[in-house]
Amino acid sequence: MSDPIQLNDRLSTENTPRYFDIVAGLFVGIYLISQISSAKLVSVGPFVFPGAIVIFPLSYIFGDILTEVYGYARTRRVIWVGFVSAALLAVVLLIVQYLPPAPNWTLQTEFEALLGIVPRVIAGSLMAYWAGEFVNSYIMAKAKVWTGGRMLWTRTIGSTLVGQFVDSVVFGVVAFAGIVPWTVIFTLAGSIYLFKVLYEILFTPVTYFVVGRLKKAEGVDVFDRSTDFNPFKL
């Protein structure tokens, strides 16, 4: 198969990608799963994590793949789809929580204890996700142009160092301030950040493999040379 064609952002949007919907769907699905699993805090040695730590870092890896292969413009749309989907999840859970329980259903207290916090967790996650993912995608796209598409590992790790820092701090403060002590929040944010960065580093070979296969399969390699990086422009 021939080498991928380097496209600017305008031309790339005129092609119909073969696997974009699959990657985008997995990205959004992973993010939504992480919203529910974030309701529980788990302890691993001296570290404290939300339950979503087992899957959420994959959303940043998928974000890296989307930006590297399909460009910032398409990734921006996917980020917004995830944002709206998670907001809808929060609204539905909130409505269900306050609907009167059936007389023979005795699990209202357990439901509120487990999922009652989820709307707030999702509020924190929405803010963290929005800021972190756009920072991550912006750095990925800009650095790709600066490096001429070389040294993918510098882009994936560098964007994660900044994006995950923003994500971890915003999530910890918004989701758990007033619920758990500040020492726990700082430990939580620091633990999440360190784990996510390590996760990204360890998965770098996988990212390289997936990016390489997708570029060959799609026949494109998008460079955001003239992209409008306004996150509100869809």
FENLINUR-V530376 format. One record per residue. N is the residue number from 1. SS is DSSP state (helix for helix, strand for strand, loop for the rest). OMEGA is omega in whole degrees, 0 to 359 (none if undefined). BURIAL is b if it has 9 or more other ideal C-beta (glycine too) atoms within 8 Angstrom, else e. Layout:
N;SS;OMEGA;BURIAL / N;SS;OMEGA;BURIAL
This chain:
1;loop;182;e / 2;loop;180;e / 3;loop;179;e / 4;loop;177;b / 5;strand;178;e / 6;strand;182;e / 7;strand;171;b / 8;strand;187;b / 9;helix;182;b / 10;helix;181;e / 11;helix;184;e / 12;helix;181;b / 13;loop;180;b / 14;loop;179;e / 15;loop;177;b / 16;loop;182;e / 17;loop;183;b / 18;loop;188;e / 19;loop;183;b / 20;helix;183;b / 21;helix;179;e / 22;helix;180;e / 23;helix;180;b / 24;helix;180;b / 25;helix;178;e / 26;helix;178;b / 27;helix;181;b / 28;helix;180;b / 29;helix;178;e / 30;helix;180;b / 31;helix;181;b / 32;helix;177;b / 33;helix;182;b / 34;helix;181;b / 35;helix;179;b / 36;helix;184;b / 37;helix;179;b / 38;loop;183;b / 39;loop;180;b / 40;loop;173;e / 41;strand;180;b / 42;strand;181;b / 43;strand;176;e / 44;strand;185;e / 45;loop;180;e / 46;loop;185;e / 47;strand;177;b / 48;strand;182;b / 49;strand;164;b / 50;strand;182;b / 51;helix;182;b / 52;helix;183;b / 53;helix;182;b / 54;helix;183;e / 55;loop;188;b / 56;loop;179;b / 57;helix;178;b / 58;helix;180;e / 59;helix;177;b / 60;helix;177;b / 61;helix;177;b / 62;helix;176;b / 63;helix;176;b / 64;helix;181;b / 65;helix;180;b / 66;helix;182;b / 67;helix;183;b / 68;helix;185;b / 69;helix;190;b / 70;helix;177;b / 71;loop;184;b / 72;helix;186;b / 73;helix;179;b / 74;helix;179;b / 75;helix;178;b / 76;helix;179;b / 77;helix;180;b / 78;helix;178;b / 79;helix;179;b / 80;helix;176;b / 81;helix;177;b / 82;helix;180;b / 83;helix;181;b / 84;helix;179;e / 85;helix;179;b / 86;helix;177;b / 87;helix;177;b / 88;helix;177;e / 89;helix;181;b / 90;helix;181;b / 91;helix;180;b / 92;helix;180;e / 93;helix;179;b / 94;helix;178;b / 95;helix;180;e / 96;helix;181;e / 97;helix;184;b / 98;helix;172;e / 99;loop;181;e / 100;loop;180;e / 101;loop;176;e / 102;loop;183;e / 103;loop;182;e / 104;loop;177;e / 105;loop;190;e / 106;loop;185;e / 107;loop;181;e / 108;helix;181;e / 109;helix;179;e / 110;helix;179;e / 111;helix;180;b / 112;helix;181;b / 113;helix;184;e / 114;helix;186;e / 115;helix;180;b / 116;loop;179;b / 117;loop;186;e / 118;helix;178;b / 119;helix;178;b / 120;helix;177;b / 121;helix;180;b / 122;helix;177;b / 123;helix;177;b / 124;helix;181;b / 125;helix;179;b / 126;helix;180;b / 127;helix;181;b / 128;helix;180;b / 129;helix;182;b / 130;helix;182;b / 131;helix;184;b / 132;helix;183;b / 133;helix;180;b / 134;helix;175;b / 135;helix;180;b / 136;helix;182;b / 137;helix;180;b / 138;helix;180;b / 139;helix;178;b / 140;helix;184;b / 141;helix;181;b / 142;helix;182;b / 143;helix;178;b / 144;helix;177;b / 145;helix;182;b / 146;helix;183;e / 147;helix;182;b / 148;loop;179;e / 149;loop;180;e / 150;loop;174;e / 151;loop;179;e / 152;helix;184;b / 153;helix;179;e / 154;helix;180;b / 155;helix;182;b / 156;helix;182;b / 157;helix;180;b / 158;helix;179;b / 159;helix;179;b / 160;helix;180;b / 161;helix;181;b / 162;helix;183;b / 163;helix;180;b / 164;helix;176;b / 165;helix;178;b / 166;helix;181;b / 167;helix;185;b / 168;helix;181;b / 169;helix;181;b / 170;helix;181;b / 171;helix;182;b / 172;helix;182;b / 173;helix;185;b / 174;helix;186;b / 175;helix;190;b / 176;helix;178;b / 177;strand;181;e / 178;loop;179;e / 179;loop;178;e / 180;strand;180;e / 181;loop;181;e / 182;helix;178;e / 183;helix;177;e / 184;helix;180;b / 185;helix;180;b / 186;helix;177;b / 187;helix;179;b / 188;helix;182;b / 189;helix;180;b / 190;helix;180;b / 191;helix;180;b / 192;helix;183;b / 193;helix;182;b / 194;helix;182;b / 195;helix;181;b / 196;helix;179;b / 197;helix;177;b / 198;helix;178;e / 199;helix;180;b / 200;helix;181;b / 201;helix;182;e / 202;helix;182;e / 203;loop;181;b / 204;helix;178;b / 205;helix;178;e / 206;helix;178;e / 207;helix;177;b / 208;helix;182;b / 209;helix;183;e / 210;helix;179;b / 211;helix;180;b / 212;helix;180;e / 213;helix;181;e / 214;helix;179;b / 215;helix;179;b / 216;helix;182;b / 217;helix;181;e / 218;helix;181;b / 219;loop;181;b / 220;strand;174;b / 221;strand;190;b / 222;strand;173;b / 223;strand;182;b / 224;loop;183;b / 225;loop;182;e / 226;loop;182;e / 227;loop;169;b / 228;loop;186;e / 229;loop;175;e / 230;loop;184;e / 231;loop;181;e / 232;loop;181;e / 233;loop;183;e / 234;loop;none;e
